[in-house]
Amino acid sequence: MEALTASQRREVDEVFCFYDRAKSGKISIAEVPNCLRALGQCFTEEEMKDKMTGLRGREVTKTEFMAIAAEYYAAGDGSPVAKDESNLMRAFRVLDESQGGVIDANMLMTALTTCGDRMTEGEVDDAFKYLQVKQGSGAIPYADVNKMVQHILDLQ
């Protein structure tokens, strides 16, 4: 298990305690993905299934959850990314339900307007115009979304 910093331990503890409504020192296995998302961690459903393989059918203790969270923090910057993969590309992969290298335009719009540093619908419209994509027009390749994000960052 990778070691958590004191700050990460506090954050993980706060999230765990919030979901441990019965104050039993355990959370339902079904709450683990919610806890990880509350920590700002992203993952595909397949990745979560892999993590949960040995935990199925029971509750998770705080110690077990700390170990699970520590694996996601192992990248060294507090984010749940693999060492060879950027945060942005990992986020794209999470949004790519078919794992085909593309993101659904509607899903991307929803993510951009509801998650993290939220964009306004006008900002998303501008970004989609930059990509020459109409909202609801289907799938957008990662490379195009990456290009759009870099363009937005350059404007800031």
Helices and strands as residue ranges (DSSP letters): H 6-19, E 26-28, G 29-31, H 32-38, H 45-52, G 53-55, E 59-61, H 62-73, H 87-95, E 102-104, H 105-114, H 121-131, E 139-141, H 142-155
